[in-house]
Amino acid sequence: MLSRIIKNSLGSSPRVFDLVKAIGRRCGKSSGIYSGLKSQIDSMGPFTFLQVGANDGLTNDPYREFMIRGLARGVAAEPVPEYFARLSANYRGYKGVECLNAAIAYGSTSTCFFTFTPEYLDSLGGGLELAGLAGFSREKLELVLPPDVSPSECIQEISVRTCTVEQVLEERGMDGFDCIFMDCEGHELNILQGMDFAKVKPRLIAYEHTHYPEGLSPIDELLESKGFSIQKYEFDAIASRVA
């Protein structure tokens, strides 16, 4: 019942959405990723963040309720113009969240980005679930299509701005990000391999582990080598600094 109310509030108001979500938390409704984030972030006090792949700032977003806290300040990055417009609207009035229309990437990564066409998403009644699957890999989008749907008719290629985490820090006049929240369809490894951990100084990194092999994946090995411990949940993982 509460899940349906939360879903319906997506089309109403971000403030209503946040209120309904807060009521749900008080009633004991939570997930593993929420509990994991809460236990880590509650002990931080004021914190800064970078969200990579923010989509519209509401749909299936486990980070929003932490980002809108009065003690939080940071950047929500989304490269797709249509999603970025909704993202900006959904964070209007939240002074601690700045929105950035860009993809975070390192090296020779192309500025070509793939997303489902607005027409295809509309044919699905808005397609909020699929809207979050945009990324640098066309193949990942093709994998979720029904066999009777032609990829060429529903996947579009767009050009997006790319920048590094360090460039975001410089542009926003910040000296580090305590938390990095990532939902970028398997692009996490590119970001973490390129990022200067000493400059960014992250204390918590959250990402979707389902894009990587089970067991000790390359992203796990990298983070553990940087002094992080990793806790995995159904779809997401939280890497935190080992004291």
N, C-alpha and C positions, 0 to 999 in steps of 0.2 A: 504493500500500500504506500509506504513512505517513498520507496524507489519510484513509483509512478508519479507521486507528487513532485519529486525532485526533477524528474524528466520533463513533466509538464511545465515546470517553472522556467525551463530553458527558453521557452518562447515568450516569457513574460518580462521579467526584469532581473538583471544581475543581483540587485539588492534582495529581491524576493528569493532568488536561488540561494544566496548566501545565508539568508535567514532560515530557510527550510533545511539546508544542510546542517546549520548549527543546532537546530532543534533535534535533528536526527542524531547528532553526536551526543546530545544530552540524554537522549532516550536509549543510548547504548549501541546505536548502529555504527559499526566501524568495520574496517578491513585490516588485513595484515599489514599492508603498506602504510595505511594511515597510522596504525599503532606504532610501527617502526619509526616513521617520520616524527611523530609526536614525542616519542621518548628521547630522540636525539635533539630535536629542535627546541623543545621546552628547556633544555639545559644550557642552551647557547646564549640566551638573553637577546639583545639586539643582534640582527644578522643581515648579511647581504646575500643576494642570490642572482643567478642567471638561469633563466628557463630557455631551453633550446627546443624549438618545435612546439610553440605554445598553442597553435591552432586558433580556436576562437576564445580561449581563456575559460571555457566552461565545460565543454563536452569531454567526459571521461578524464577529467583533470584532477589527479590526486594532490596537486601542489597548491592550487589556488587558495585554499583556506588558510595555508601557512603564509602565503605571499601577501595576503591582505591584512595581516596582523599589523598593529601599530608599530611594533618594534622591527618590522622588516622593511628593507629597501633594496630594489634591484631592477632587473631588466627582463622583459619577456620578449623573446625573439621569434618571429614568424615570417618566413619568406614569401608565402603565397599572398598576393595583394588582396584577394577576396576575403581570405581568412583573417588577414591582418586588419582589415577594416572592421570586422566584427570584434576582433581582439581589442582594438582601441576603444570601441564603444563599450565593451563589457568591463573595461577597467577605468572608464571615465569616472572621475571623482575619487579614485583611489590614488592618493598622492605618492604612495610608496612604490608604485609600479610604473615604470617607463616602458613603452612599447617600441620595438625596433623591427623594421621591415627588412629582414636580412636572414640568410642562412649562415650558420657557423661552420666554417670549413678551413682546412689547411692544405698546403701543397698545391698540386696541379688540378685539384678538383674542378670539374667543369661548372660553369654557371647555369648549365641546362638542368632544369628541375622538372619532375613529372608529377602530374596531379590529374584527378578525374575531372572531366569537363563539367561545367555547371549544369548542362542539359542532362547528363547522365545522373548526376546527383539529384536533380529535380525529379527525374523519373522514378527515383527510389523514395520519394517523399521528403527530400532534403538531404538524405545520405550522410548524416552527421558522423556515423561510424566510419565510413569510407573516406570522408574528408580528411581524417587524421592520418591517412596512409600516404600522403604526398612525400616525395623524397627524390634522391639522386638516382635511384634504381628503378627503371621502368619494369624490370622483371618482377619486382616485389608487388607492384600493382597488378600485373597480369595474373599472378598466382591466385588472387582472391576473386577473379571474375568467373562467373558461370561459364560453362563450356559453350553455350550458345550465344555468347556476347563477344563481338569483335573488338580487340584492344584498340585498334585504330579508330574506332568510332566513339570511344569513351575515355581515352587517355590523351591528354594534351601535354606538349612540351612548352615550358615557359623559361624565360631568362630571369634569373634572380641575382640580387646583390649578395656577395659573400664577404665575410670578414672573420677574423680570428677572435678568440676570447680576449686576447691582449688588446686588440684594437677596440673592442667594446669598453674595456676598462679605461683606456685612454680617452675615448670619445665622451664617456660619461663622468670622467674625473674621479674614478674610484680606484682604490689601491688593492682590491682583491674581492673575490666572491667566496663567502663562507660555504654556500650551498650551490651546487650545480644540478639542476633538474633536467633530464634529457628524455625526449620522446622523438627520436629522429630516425626510426626505421632502419636500424643497423649501421647508422653513420657514426655512432658513438666512438668506435675505436679510432676513426680518423681524427676526431677531436681530441681525444685523450692522448693519442700518440704525438700530436703536434703541440699540445698545450704546455706552457712553461709552468709547472706546478709550483716552483719557487716564487714566481711572480704572482700567480693567481691565488695561491694559498687556500685551496678548498679544504674544508673540514668534513664535508658530506657530499657525496655524489650519488644521485639516484638515476637509474637507467632501466630499460626493458631487457631482461636477460634472455628472453625467448628468441632473440635474433642470433644468439651465439650457441655453440655446442654445449651440451650438458657436461657437467663436471668442471674441470678447471679450464675455462675458455681463455683465449688471448686477452680479453678485456679483464678477466679476473686476475690473470698473471701480472698484467701491467699494474693494476691497482694495488695488488698485494706487494709488488716490488716497490711501490711508493709509500708503503706503510699503512695501507688501509685494510680493515677487516670487512668482510662481505656477508651480508645477511640476505638470503633470497626468499621471495614470496611467490605467489602463483605466477605472476607475469613480470614483476619488477624486482629490482635488487637495490639495496642501500649499502654503499661503501662508506665507512666512517674511519677517521683517523684512529689508529691504535695509540692510546696514551703512553 
